[in-house]
Amino acid sequence: MIKKIRHAAAACLGAALLALSACGGGAGSSAPSTAPAAAEPPTAVIRATALAATGTSNATVQAPVGSTLTLDGSSSTAAGSISSYLWTVSAKPAGSTAALQNATAATATFVPDVAGNYQFTLQVGANGTTASTVLPVTVTAAVPVVNVDAAVNFAGPVSNRPTQSVSAGSVVTLDGAGSTDANGGAVTLAFTLLSAPSGSTAKLSSTSTTARLTPDVVGTYQVRVRATSLSGLYADAVHTFDVGNLAPTVVVSSSVSTVSASSSLDAPVGSLVSLDGGGSYAPSGSADSSWSVVDKPWGSALTQLINVSPTAISFVPDAAGSYTLQFAVLDRITGASAFHRVTVKAAFGPIAVVSASAAPVAQAGGPSYVAVVGSAITLRGSGSQDPAGGALTYSWTLDTRPAGSTTTLSDAGTATPSFTPDRDGRYSATLTVTNAAGLRAVQSVNVDVGNRPPVVVLDRSQAMVLLGGNITASAASSYSRNNNGTLTYSWALDTRPAGSNASPATTNTATLNLTPDVPGDYYASVTVSDGQVSAVAGVSISVLSATAGTVPLAYKPLLMRFSRSQNKLVVVSANPNQLHLVDPSAGTDLAIALPTAVKALSLSADGRLAGVLYEGSVSLVDVAAGTLLNTTSTNGTQTEVLTANSGIVFVMGQSSGSYGNQPITAINARTGAILGNNGPYYSGYYGVTRGVLSESLGRAYLLPDGYGSTSWTAVNVANGSFPGSTGGTPSSATGDYSMTNPLWLSTDESLLFSARGNYFRTSDLQYLGTLGGPVLSVSHSATAAEAIAIVNAAPNGSYSPQYPEVLKRFTGSLLFPAGDIRLPVIGGTQSYGIAVFHASDDRRVAVVQTGSSDTQASGVQYFLVVR
């Protein structure tokens, strides 16, 4: 049986060196735009029942040995909803071996086995905070056993209520708060939808005393209400509702702002869609109306509509697929209601790309181009594209010209129009491209004619520091392209968090010197002037509090991966052997029991599946659902598992320390079927093999321990076959580019990193550069254009790695060093980096430990740090 355990505080991660060698990269960059608001803690309440005794956390419950004690925490409250429950036995008599059942549910049970005093603790979590309370229980000697055989058959009375006529779409409410027991006791109500018309999808929602039903098709609905007394006696009342088609008339008009003169509701992703139900009316003349989202595509984050008027809304599709929106109208006088559904099909529209060239001079300054009067300017939109591969039409307009200019565009309906500037100043042109479906995209370009502004060169565009640190940035390398340009500088703090009084130490020098005083986001700009023209650039600064985004972990992590699609850390722990799915945003930890000790862990490229390798077997885990799907034999002692989106796993390597052919075995991990065990990877490597899988390229990159360079072999990730193609680094095994395990892929799978600190192009394994030396963990985000590395802090020649106090940051296409990110002080103690990833929003996720920088230290604490 698989136990699922949820903790109110998110668990976190740390690992020994062996665990680190299996960790992978993720994705991420900036800190939250504002400091998180303080969450209101929940209130924990315990109610207990043992035989006839009841109590709360303010009283002691008495129960006999052998009785079943029910602990109920469902009366706990919070500003939102309770996200987790955790029961523990905080005290019990000597000799007791009894344990709690359902310790992570709202209600737990316990059977005391020894007389004496027990104490139970309930911890509840909500809003990222926790609260706890305790319940003492006194257990007496076992009560006498009475053996009485009795059989009672009871059939409660059924009351059939008169049929009521209602309208489709109306809300039917059943209120049983007045139900009573003839003996004066309390009653429990249960609501059941006995029948509904064919085609109805209506659901009955209920609380302890009320229920609601919204009939959606014409026909007869029956709801049974059962009232049960404390003694088990019950009575039924059956309510029948005859649903007719009595409803007001609904009129819905619609428009898509980026599609002109079109009655279709097809819209490009990212466009503004407007819906208006203002033509609706009710026969009585008095109506209420509302819009709601009924359905949306997988991957859409749409949660709220933009209210334009009482009857009109708008929204922006953020994912391709169908959106279903419903407009409901309620007649206030008659209670009749109706609804109308609108389906909006969103697709990716074309992409407009604009460039320009000038003869004889064309200079780029950000999005603008600089030219001189009389030079012909050619605007180019030929780089525009339609994702579907269809043809595009082009339409250019010259939106802005300097005062007195009479120039016009020639060939405005082509991809490459031109014009000749006749005045100094700014010219703005806009390109609109339209595909065959009528979807449009718009892009503009500015052309500045006259003096060229200075080129502002900053030594950094982003910076991150813990509160109390100092930020510097230099614009000293800026220059002017005008003949007599002598540069002056002016720094300003354009953005700072609420409550901050920070300001630059000096404003008229080339160097910024700033000491932030409040955690949050800052933006410092510098205006560089050559006496004729000015240019502005800036530095984005993220200031972190010492403990913001820090979550403690209750176990030692061994192997780690990060799922960007699920935004969860996937981590293996031992004693017991479990796979934890940790959500750093929600603060939850789902633990999945594993059959034995783990040798290797990998995630599919889409982050929805995990492959877990043991000695001679492998499991497939659904990360999205949080379930173990299947465990099957591998028919070998492999050392690595690579997981495809299809659920196929590729296993390779061998635990025994000898040379020999080591073919890759492909297994359908959902069914256990062996798809092939003669993969073309026969390099006679020694013992342990590690690797990574590129889903986009269909390649497995493999590196045996102790070997000098890596190789790749083609794999079919859809059916588990082996196309036969192979390749390797363009050097000998003992050549210039030696590599060591583990390996990491960039988020776009274009770069391959090794623990040696060097990195290669995945297409041909061509050497591209180095991070400066051996690393313990690497994460590269293509969207953030940065790599974050944990570098071994041990002295040269030391055989025992040491975890560092900082993360090393590298940016740009050439991954130039961009400074250190100091890890936080947690509870007054410096933390040390174990593994690093990028989250789905490109924030940096680090697994750290406190108490020691030693990889094998005991007594350390582990944390998940999100920045």
C-alpha positions in Angstrom: 0.0 0.0 0.0 1.3 3.5 -0.8 1.0 6.0 2.0 0.6 9.7 1.1 1.8 12.2 3.7 1.1 15.9 3.6 3.0 18.4 5.8 1.8 21.8 6.6 5.3 23.2 6.1 7.0 22.3 2.8 9.8 19.8 3.2 13.1 20.7 1.8 16.2 19.2 0.4 19.8 18.4 1.1 21.9 15.5 0.0 25.1 13.6 0.4 27.7 13.8 -2.4 26.3 10.6 -4.0 22.8 12.2 -4.1 24.2 15.4 -5.6 25.8 13.5 -8.4 22.3 12.6 -9.6 20.8 16.1 -9.3 19.7 18.0 -12.3 19.1 21.6 -13.4 15.9 23.6 -13.6 15.1 27.2 -14.6 14.7 30.7 -13.0 15.8 34.3 -12.3 14.1 37.1 -10.5 12.7 37.4 -7.0 9.0 38.2 -6.3 8.1 41.8 -7.2 6.9 42.5 -3.7 7.6 41.0 -0.3 5.0 38.4 0.6 2.2 39.6 3.0 2.1 38.1 6.4 -0.2 35.1 6.4 -2.9 34.7 9.1 -2.2 31.5 11.0 -5.0 28.9 11.3 -6.6 27.7 14.6 -6.3 24.1 15.5 -9.2 22.3 17.3 -9.5 18.7 18.4 -12.7 16.8 19.2 -12.4 13.3 20.5 -14.8 10.4 21.0 -14.0 7.2 22.9 -16.9 5.0 23.7 -19.4 7.5 25.2 -16.9 10.1 26.3 -16.3 13.3 24.4 -13.9 16.2 24.8 -11.9 19.0 23.2 -8.4 20.3 23.4 -9.4 22.0 26.7 -10.4 18.9 28.6 -9.0 15.4 29.3 -10.7 12.4 27.6 -11.1 9.1 29.4 -11.2 5.8 27.5 -10.7 2.1 28.4 -7.9 0.0 27.0 -8.8 -1.6 23.7 -11.4 1.1 22.8 -11.2 3.0 19.6 -10.5 6.7 20.2 -11.5 9.0 17.3 -9.6 12.3 17.0 -11.4 14.8 14.9 -9.6 18.0 13.7 -12.1 19.1 11.1 -13.4 21.9 13.4 -10.1 23.7 12.9 -10.4 27.0 11.1 -8.4 29.4 8.9 -8.9 32.5 6.9 -8.8 30.4 3.8 -9.0 26.6 3.8 -7.0 24.1 5.8 -4.3 22.6 3.5 -2.8 19.9 5.8 -3.3 17.9 9.0 -0.6 16.1 10.9 -1.4 14.0 14.1 1.4 12.8 16.4 1.4 10.8 19.7 3.5 13.3 21.8 3.3 11.2 25.0 2.2 7.6 26.0 2.8 5.2 28.9 5.8 2.9 29.0 5.3 -0.3 27.1 2.7 1.1 24.7 3.3 0.3 21.0 0.0 1.6 19.7 0.1 3.9 16.7 -2.2 6.5 15.0 -4.2 5.5 11.9 -4.8 8.1 9.2 -2.3 10.5 10.8 -2.4 13.0 7.8 -6.2 13.2 7.5 -8.7 15.5 9.3 -9.8 12.5 11.4 -7.4 9.9 12.9 -8.1 6.9 15.1 -6.1 5.3 18.0 -6.6 2.1 20.0 -4.7 2.4 23.4 -3.0 -0.8 24.5 -1.7 0.2 27.9 -3.5 2.0 30.8 -2.0 5.4 31.6 -1.7 9.0 30.3 -1.5 9.7 26.6 -1.2 13.0 24.8 -2.0 13.8 21.1 -0.8 16.8 19.1 -2.6 18.1 16.0 -0.7 20.5 13.6 -2.8 22.1 10.9 -1.5 24.2 8.0 -3.0 27.1 6.0 -1.8 30.1 4.1 1.8 28.9 4.4 1.6 28.9 8.3 0.9 26.3 10.9 -0.8 26.0 14.3 -1.0 23.1 16.8 -2.9 22.0 19.9 -2.8 19.0 22.2 -5.3 16.7 23.8 -4.5 14.7 26.9 -6.2 11.3 27.3 -6.4 9.1 30.4 -6.8 5.4 29.6 -8.2 3.1 32.3 -8.1 -0.7 32.5 -10.2 -2.6 30.0 -13.9 -2.6 30.6 -15.8 -6.0 31.1 -16.8 -7.7 27.8 -20.5 -8.3 27.3 -21.4 -10.8 24.7 -25.0 -10.2 23.5 -26.3 -11.4 20.2 -29.1 -9.3 18.8 -30.6 -8.6 15.4 -32.7 -5.6 14.7 -34.0 -4.7 11.2 -35.1 -1.1 10.8 -36.6 0.6 7.8 -37.1 4.3 8.2 -40.3 6.0 7.0 -40.3 7.7 3.6 -42.1 11.0 3.0 -42.7 11.9 -0.7 -43.0 15.6 -0.9 -45.2 17.3 -3.6 -43.7 17.9 -7.0 -42.3 21.5 -7.5 -42.0 23.2 -10.9 -38.7 25.0 -11.5 -36.7 26.4 -14.5 -33.6 25.0 -16.1 -30.6 27.0 -14.8 -32.3 28.0 -11.5 -30.7 27.2 -8.1 -32.7 24.7 -6.0 -31.9 25.0 -2.3 -32.9 22.4 0.3 -32.5 23.5 3.9 -32.7 20.8 6.6 -31.6 22.9 9.6 -35.0 22.4 11.3 -34.8 18.6 11.3 -35.3 17.1 14.8 -35.2 13.8 16.7 -38.4 12.8 18.5 -36.3 11.8 21.4 -34.7 15.2 21.6 -31.2 14.3 20.3 -29.3 15.7 17.3 -29.7 14.4 13.8 -27.3 14.0 10.9 -28.5 14.9 7.4 -27.4 13.2 4.1 -28.5 14.5 0.7 -28.6 12.2 -2.4 -29.5 12.9 -6.0 -31.7 9.8 -6.7 -32.4 10.6 -10.4 -31.9 13.1 -13.2 -33.0 13.4 -16.8 -30.9 11.8 -19.6 -28.0 14.1 -20.6 -27.9 16.0 -17.3 -24.5 16.7 -15.8 -26.0 18.6 -12.7 -24.3 17.8 -9.4 -25.7 18.0 -5.9 -23.5 20.1 -3.6 -24.2 19.9 0.2 -23.1 20.9 3.6 -24.2 19.5 7.0 -27.7 21.0 6.8 -28.2 22.4 3.2 -27.9 21.2 -0.4 -28.0 23.0 -3.7 -28.8 21.8 -7.2 -28.8 23.6 -10.5 -30.9 21.6 -13.1 -29.4 21.9 -16.6 -31.9 20.1 -18.8 -35.6 19.7 -18.9 -37.1 16.7 -17.0 -37.6 15.3 -13.5 -35.1 15.4 -10.7 -35.4 13.6 -7.3 -33.4 14.4 -4.2 -33.5 12.3 -1.1 -32.9 13.8 2.4 -32.1 11.3 5.1 -32.1 12.3 8.8 -30.3 9.9 11.1 -30.4 10.1 15.0 -27.6 9.3 17.3 -29.2 5.9 17.9 -29.1 5.1 14.2 -32.8 5.6 13.5 -33.5 7.4 10.3 -36.3 8.9 8.1 -36.3 9.9 4.5 -37.9 12.8 2.6 -37.9 12.6 -1.2 -38.3 15.9 -3.1 -39.3 15.9 -6.8 -38.6 18.8 -9.1 -40.2 19.1 -12.5 -37.9 21.3 -14.6 -39.5 23.2 -17.5 -38.0 25.5 -20.1 -39.2 28.7 -18.4 -36.3 31.2 -19.0 -35.6 34.8 -20.1 -34.1 35.5 -23.5 -30.4 35.9 -23.8 -28.6 37.9 -26.4 -24.8 37.8 -26.5 -22.7 39.9 -28.8 -18.9 39.3 -29.2 -15.8 40.8 -30.7 -12.1 40.2 -30.9 -10.1 43.4 -30.7 -7.4 42.1 -33.1 -9.7 40.8 -35.8 -11.6 43.4 -37.7 -15.1 42.9 -39.2 -15.2 39.3 -38.2 -18.2 37.5 -36.6 -16.0 34.5 -35.8 -14.8 33.9 -32.2 -11.5 32.6 -33.3 -8.8 34.7 -31.7 -5.0 34.8 -31.4 -3.4 33.8 -28.1 -2.6 37.1 -26.3 -5.4 39.1 -27.9 -8.2 40.9 -26.0 -11.5 39.1 -26.4 -14.7 41.1 -25.5 -18.1 39.5 -24.8 -21.3 41.6 -24.1 -24.7 40.2 -22.9 -26.3 43.7 -22.7 -29.1 42.7 -25.1 -30.5 40.1 -22.7 -33.8 40.8 -20.9 -36.4 39.2 -18.6 -40.1 39.2 -19.2 -40.7 40.9 -15.8 -38.2 43.6 -16.7 -36.1 42.9 -13.6 -33.0 40.6 -14.0 -29.6 39.8 -12.6 -26.8 38.6 -14.9 -23.2 37.3 -14.6 -20.4 35.9 -16.7 -18.3 32.8 -15.6 -15.5 30.6 -17.1 -16.9 27.1 -17.6 -13.9 25.5 -19.4 -10.4 26.5 -20.6 -7.4 24.7 -22.3 -4.9 22.7 -20.3 -2.1 25.0 -19.3 -4.2 28.2 -19.2 -3.8 30.3 -16.0 -6.9 32.3 -16.7 -8.8 32.7 -13.3 -10.5 36.0 -13.5 -12.5 37.9 -16.2 -12.2 41.7 -16.7 -15.5 43.4 -15.9 -16.1 46.1 -18.5 -19.8 46.8 -17.5 -22.5 44.9 -15.6 -23.1 42.8 -18.7 -19.8 42.9 -20.6 -16.4 41.3 -19.9 -13.1 40.8 -21.6 -10.2 38.4 -21.2 -6.9 37.5 -22.8 -6.4 33.9 -23.9 -3.0 32.7 -22.6 -2.9 29.2 -24.1 -4.1 27.7 -27.4 -7.4 25.8 -27.3 -11.1 26.3 -26.6 -12.4 28.6 -23.8 -16.1 28.2 -22.8 -17.7 31.2 -21.1 -21.3 31.3 -19.7 -23.6 34.2 -19.4 -26.5 33.6 -16.9 -29.6 35.7 -16.5 -32.0 35.4 -13.5 -35.5 36.9 -13.5 -35.8 38.6 -10.1 -39.6 38.4 -10.1 -40.3 34.9 -11.3 -37.1 33.2 -10.3 -36.7 31.8 -13.8 -33.2 31.7 -15.3 -31.4 31.0 -18.5 -27.8 30.8 -19.7 -25.9 31.1 -22.9 -22.4 29.6 -23.6 -19.8 31.1 -25.9 -16.8 29.1 -27.2 -13.7 31.1 -28.1 -11.1 29.1 -30.0 -7.6 30.5 -29.5 -4.7 29.8 -31.7 -1.2 31.2 -32.1 -1.2 34.1 -34.5 1.5 35.1 -36.9 4.7 36.8 -35.6 5.8 40.1 -37.1 9.6 40.7 -37.2 10.9 44.1 -38.3 14.5 45.2 -39.2 15.9 48.1 -41.1 18.9 49.0 -43.1 20.1 52.5 -44.3 22.5 53.4 -47.0 25.2 54.5 -46.4 24.9 54.4 -42.5 22.7 52.2 -40.3 23.3 52.1 -36.6 21.2 50.1 -34.0 20.4 51.6 -30.7 18.1 49.2 -28.8 15.0 49.0 -30.9 15.8 52.1 -32.9 18.0 52.8 -35.9 20.1 56.0 -36.6 20.5 57.4 -40.1 21.2 60.8 -41.8 18.9 63.0 -43.9 18.9 61.9 -47.5 19.9 58.2 -46.8 17.4 55.7 -48.2 15.9 53.5 -45.4 14.7 50.0 -46.2 12.3 48.5 -43.7 12.3 44.7 -43.6 9.4 42.5 -42.4 10.5 39.4 -44.3 11.4 37.7 -41.1 7.8 37.6 -40.1 6.3 34.1 -39.9 3.1 32.1 -39.4 3.4 29.2 -37.0 1.2 27.1 -39.3 3.5 27.8 -42.2 0.9 29.8 -44.2 1.4 32.8 -46.4 1.3 36.3 -45.0 0.1 39.7 -46.3 1.9 42.9 -45.3 0.7 46.4 -44.6 3.0 49.2 -43.5 2.1 52.7 -42.2 4.4 55.7 -41.4 2.9 56.7 -38.1 5.2 59.5 -36.9 7.4 62.0 -38.8 9.4 65.0 -37.6 7.6 68.4 -38.0 7.9 69.6 -41.6 8.7 66.2 -43.1 6.8 65.2 -46.3 8.4 61.8 -46.9 6.2 58.8 -47.6 6.6 55.0 -47.7 7.0 53.3 -51.1 5.8 49.7 -51.6 3.8 49.8 -48.3 2.1 46.5 -49.2 5.3 44.5 -49.5 7.6 43.0 -47.0 10.4 45.6 -47.7 9.1 49.1 -48.2 11.5 52.1 -48.1 11.5 55.9 -47.4 14.0 58.7 -47.5 14.1 60.9 -44.4 14.0 64.7 -45.1 14.2 66.1 -41.6 16.1 65.3 -38.4 14.0 63.6 -35.8 12.2 60.3 -35.1 10.3 58.4 -37.7 8.0 55.5 -36.6 6.7 52.8 -38.9 4.3 50.0 -38.1 4.0 46.6 -39.8 0.8 44.6 -39.7 1.0 41.0 -41.0 -2.2 38.9 -41.5 -2.4 35.1 -42.1 -5.0 33.1 -44.1 -7.2 32.8 -41.0 -7.4 36.5 -40.6 -5.3 36.6 -37.4 -3.0 39.6 -37.2 0.3 40.6 -35.5 1.7 44.1 -35.2 5.3 45.3 -34.8 6.8 48.8 -34.8 10.2 50.2 -35.5 11.7 53.6 -34.8 14.3 55.4 -37.0 16.2 58.3 -35.4 17.7 60.7 -37.9 20.4 63.2 -36.7 22.8 63.1 -33.8 23.4 59.6 -32.3 22.8 59.2 -28.6 25.6 57.9 -26.4 26.0 54.2 -26.0 25.4 53.3 -22.3 27.6 50.4 -21.3 26.8 49.0 -17.8 28.9 46.3 -16.2 25.7 44.6 -15.0 22.0 44.8 -15.8 20.8 42.8 -12.9 21.9 42.4 -9.3 20.8 40.4 -6.3 21.8 40.9 -2.7 20.7 40.0 0.8 19.3 42.8 3.0 22.2 44.8 4.5 24.5 44.3 1.5 25.8 46.9 -0.9 25.2 47.2 -4.7 27.6 48.8 -7.1 27.3 49.2 -10.9 29.5 51.1 -13.3 28.7 53.0 -16.5 32.3 54.1 -17.0 32.6 52.2 -20.3 29.9 54.2 -22.0 31.0 56.3 -25.0 29.7 58.9 -27.5 29.8 58.5 -31.2 29.7 62.3 -31.8 32.9 64.1 -32.3 32.9 66.4 -29.3 31.1 64.1 -26.8 32.3 64.6 -23.2 30.1 62.4 -21.0 28.3 63.3 -17.9 26.3 60.9 -15.7 23.2 61.2 -13.5 21.9 58.3 -11.4 18.4 58.0 -10.1 16.4 55.4 -8.1 13.3 55.0 -10.3 11.7 52.1 -8.3 12.0 51.0 -4.7 9.7 49.0 -2.3 7.2 50.7 0.0 8.9 52.0 3.1 12.3 52.3 1.6 14.3 55.5 2.0 17.4 54.3 0.2 19.1 56.6 -2.4 22.4 56.5 -4.3 25.4 57.6 -2.3 26.3 59.9 -5.2 24.3 60.7 -8.3 26.8 62.5 -10.7 29.5 59.9 -11.1 29.9 56.9 -13.4 29.5 54.4 -10.6 26.3 53.6 -8.6 26.8 52.9 -4.9 23.5 51.9 -3.2 22.7 50.3 0.2 19.1 49.0 0.1 17.1 49.2 3.3 14.0 47.2 2.6 13.6 43.8 0.9 12.0 44.0 -2.6 12.7 45.2 -6.1 14.7 48.3 -7.0 15.5 49.9 -10.4 18.4 52.4 -10.7 18.8 54.3 -13.9 21.7 56.3 -15.3 21.3 59.1 -17.8 24.5 59.5 -19.9 24.8 62.8 -21.9 27.4 64.0 -24.3 26.1 67.6 -24.2 23.9 67.1 -27.3 22.0 63.9 -26.9 21.2 61.7 -23.9 20.7 57.9 -23.4 19.3 56.0 -20.4 20.0 52.5 -19.1 19.4 50.8 -15.8 20.0 48.1 -13.3 17.3 45.8 -11.9 18.1 45.0 -8.2 16.5 42.3 -6.1 17.0 42.6 -2.4 16.1 39.4 -0.4 15.4 39.1 3.3 17.6 36.6 5.2 14.7 34.1 5.5 12.2 35.0 2.8 11.1 31.9 0.8 12.9 29.5 3.1 11.1 26.2 4.0 12.5 23.6 6.4 12.7 19.9 5.5 12.1 17.1 7.9 14.2 14.5 6.1 17.6 14.1 4.3 17.3 14.3 0.5 19.3 11.8 -1.5 18.5 12.3 -5.2 16.8 15.4 -6.6 15.1 16.7 -9.8 12.8 19.7 -10.4 9.7 19.6 -12.5 9.2 23.0 -14.1 5.7 22.1 -15.4 4.4 21.0 -12.0 6.7 23.5 -10.1 7.6 20.7 -7.7 10.9 19.3 -6.4 11.0 15.5 -6.8 13.3 14.1 -4.1 14.2 10.6 -2.8 14.7 10.0 0.9 15.6 6.9 2.9 14.4 5.3 6.1 11.7 5.0 4.9 12.3 4.8 1.2 10.0 7.5 -0.2 9.7 9.8 -3.2 8.6 13.3 -2.1 6.8 15.8 -4.3 7.4 19.1 -2.7 5.5 22.2 -3.8 7.5 25.3 -2.6 4.6 27.7 -3.4 1.8 25.8 -1.7 4.1 24.4 1.1 2.9 20.8 0.6 4.9 17.5 0.6 3.4 14.4 -0.9 5.3 11.2 0.1 5.0 8.1 -2.1 6.3 4.8 -0.6 8.9 3.1 -2.7 9.6 -0.7 -2.6 13.3 -0.5 -1.8 16.5 1.6 -1.9 16.9 3.9 -4.9 19.9 3.9 -7.3 18.9 6.5 -9.8 16.1 9.1 -10.5 15.1 11.0 -13.6 12.2 13.1 -14.9 10.6 13.3 -18.3 11.2 16.5 -20.3 7.6 17.6 -19.6 8.1 17.1 -15.9 5.0 14.9 -15.5 6.6 11.5 -15.0 9.5 10.2 -12.9 11.6 7.0 -13.4 12.9 5.5 -10.2 15.6 2.8 -10.6 16.3 0.1 -7.9 18.7 -2.9 -8.0 17.0 -5.0 -10.8 13.7 -3.1 -11.1 12.2 0.3 -12.0 9.1 2.3 -11.1 7.1 4.9 -13.0 5.6 7.7 -10.9 2.9 10.1 -12.2 4.3 13.4 -10.8 1.1 15.4 -11.8 -1.2 13.0 -10.0 1.2 12.0 -7.2 0.8 8.2 -7.7 3.1 5.3 -8.4 1.9 3.7 -11.6 3.9 0.5 -11.9 7.1 -1.3 -10.8 8.7 -3.8 -13.2 11.9 -5.9 -13.5 14.8 -4.6 -15.6 16.5 -8.0 -15.9 19.8 -6.5 -14.9 21.8 -4.4 -12.4 21.7 -1.1 -14.3 22.9 2.2 -12.8 21.0 4.8 -14.7 17.3 5.4 -15.8 16.2 8.0 -18.4 12.5 8.7 -18.7 10.6 9.8 -21.8 7.3 11.8 -21.9 5.7 8.6 -23.4 6.3 6.6 -20.2 9.1 4.6 -21.8 12.3 4.3 -19.7 15.8 3.5 -20.9 18.1 1.8 -18.4 21.8 1.2 -18.8 25.1 0.6 -17.0 25.9 -2.2 -14.5 26.7 -2.4 -10.8 29.5 -5.0 -11.3 33.0 -3.5 -11.7 34.0 -5.1 -15.0 34.3 -4.2 -18.6 31.8 -5.6 -21.0 29.1 -4.7 -23.6 26.3 -2.7 -21.9 23.4 -2.3 -24.3 20.5 0.0 -23.4 17.3 -1.6 -22.5 14.0 0.1 -23.4 11.0 -0.7 -21.2 7.3 0.4 -21.3 7.2 1.4 -17.6 3.4 1.6 -17.7 3.0 -2.0 -18.6 6.4 -3.6 -17.9 6.9 -4.8 -21.5 10.5 -5.0 -22.6 10.6 -3.1 -25.9 14.3 -3.8 -26.7 17.5 -4.8 -25.0 20.0 -4.5 -27.8 20.5 -0.7 -28.0 23.5 0.2 -30.1 25.5 1.6 -27.2 28.3 -1.1 -26.9 31.3 0.8 -25.7 32.7 -1.8 -23.3 32.6 0.9 -20.5 33.6 0.1 -16.9 30.8 -0.3 -14.3 28.6 2.7 -13.4 27.1 4.7 -16.3 25.2 8.0 -15.9 23.4 10.1 -18.4 20.7 12.5 -19.5 17.9 12.3 -22.2 17.1 15.0 -24.8 13.5 14.5 -25.7 13.7 17.1 -28.5 16.8 15.6 -30.2 15.9 11.9 -29.4 19.3 11.3 -27.9 20.7 9.7 -24.8 24.0 11.3 -23.6 26.0 8.8 -21.6 29.2 9.0 -19.5 30.7 6.1 -17.6 32.4 6.9 -14.3 36.1 7.4 -14.8 35.9 7.8 -18.5 37.2 10.9 -20.3 34.5 12.0 -22.8 30.8 11.4 -23.4 29.0 9.9 -26.3 25.4 9.9 -27.5 23.1 7.3 -29.1 19.8 7.9 -30.9 16.7 6.6 -29.2 13.0 6.7 -30.3 11.2 8.2 -27.3 7.8 7.3 -28.7 8.2 3.5 -29.2 11.5 2.6 -27.5 13.4 1.6 -30.7 17.0 2.5 -31.5 17.6 4.2 -34.9 21.3 3.3 -34.7 22.9 6.8 -34.9 25.7 7.6 -32.4 28.3 10.3 -31.9 30.8 11.7 -29.4 32.8 14.7 -28.4 35.4 15.7 -31.1 38.3 14.8 -28.9 39.9 11.6 -27.5 38.9 10.1 -24.3 42.0 11.6 -22.6 41.9 14.7 -24.7 41.3 18.4 -24.0 37.7 18.1 -22.9 37.6 15.5 -20.1 34.3 15.2 -18.5 33.0 13.8 -15.2 29.5 12.8 -13.9 26.9 13.9 -13.3 25.6 15.6 -16.5 23.0 18.3 -16.8 20.9 19.7 -19.8 19.8 23.3 -20.2 16.1 23.9 -20.2 15.9 24.1 -24.0 18.2 21.1 -24.3 20.7 23.0 -26.4 23.6 22.8 -23.9 25.2 19.9 -22.0 27.1 20.5 -18.7 29.4 18.1 -16.9 30.6 18.1 -13.3 34.0 19.1 -14.7 32.5 22.6 -15.2 32.8 22.5 -19.0 29.8 22.7 -21.4 29.1 21.5 -24.9 26.6 22.0 -27.7 24.2 19.1 -27.7 23.8 19.0 -31.5 27.4 17.9 -32.1 29.0 17.9 -28.7 31.3 20.8 -29.7 33.1 22.3 -26.8 31.7 25.8 -26.0 33.3 26.9 -22.7 33.9 26.4 -19.0 32.4 27.7 -15.8 35.9 27.9 -14.3 36.3 24.5 -12.5 34.5 21.5 -11.0 30.8 22.0 -10.0 28.5 20.1 -7.7 25.2 21.3 -9.4 24.3 23.3 -12.4 21.0 24.8 -13.7 20.7 26.7 -17.0 17.6 28.6 -17.9 17.3 29.5 -21.6 14.5 32.0 -20.9 16.5 33.8 -18.1 19.7 33.5 -20.2 21.7 32.5 -17.1 23.4 29.5 -15.6 23.6 29.0 -11.8 26.3 26.7 -10.4 27.3 25.3 -7.0 31.1 25.2 -7.0 33.1 22.8 -4.8 34.4 25.0 -1.9 37.0 22.4 -0.8 40.7 23.4 -1.1 42.6 22.0 -4.2 43.8 18.5 -3.6 41.0 17.7 -1.1 39.1 14.5 -1.7 36.2 15.6 0.5 33.9 18.2 -1.3 32.6 21.2 0.7 29.4 23.0 0.1 29.8 26.8 -0.6 28.1 29.8 0.9 27.3 31.3 -2.5 25.8 30.5 -5.9 27.9 31.4 -8.9 26.0 33.2 -11.7 26.8 33.3 -15.4 24.9 35.2 -18.1 24.6 35.8 -21.8 25.2 33.5 -24.7 28.9 33.1 -23.7 28.0 32.6 -20.0 30.3 35.3 -18.6 30.7 35.4 -14.8 28.0 37.8 -13.4 28.8 37.7 -9.7 27.9 35.6 -6.7 24.5 35.2 -5.0 25.1 34.7 -1.3 22.9 32.1 0.3 20.8 33.3 3.3 21.4 33.1 7.0 18.7 30.8 8.4 17.9 31.0 12.1 21.2 32.9 12.7 23.3 30.2 10.9 24.9 30.4 7.5 23.4 28.0 4.9 25.5 26.1 2.3 24.4 25.1 -1.2 23.7 21.5 -2.1 21.7 21.6 -5.4 20.3 24.4 -7.5 17.4 24.6 -10.0 15.3 27.1 -11.9 11.5 27.1 -11.2 8.8 27.6 -13.8 8.9 31.4 -13.3 12.8 31.3 -13.5 13.2 31.9 -9.8 16.2 30.1 -8.3 15.4 27.1 -6.1 18.3 25.9 -3.9 18.6 23.0 -1.6 20.8 24.0 1.4 22.0 22.8 4.7 22.9 24.6 7.9 25.2 23.6 10.7 28.2 22.6 8.5 29.6 22.9 5.0 30.8 19.2 5.1 29.0 16.9 2.7 29.1 14.1 5.2 28.2 16.1 8.4 25.8 14.8 10.9 23.2 16.9 12.8 22.7 19.3 10.0 19.3 20.8 9.0 18.0 20.9 5.4 16.0 23.7 3.7 14.4 24.6 0.4 15.3 28.2 -0.5 13.3 30.0 -3.3 14.7 33.3 -4.6 
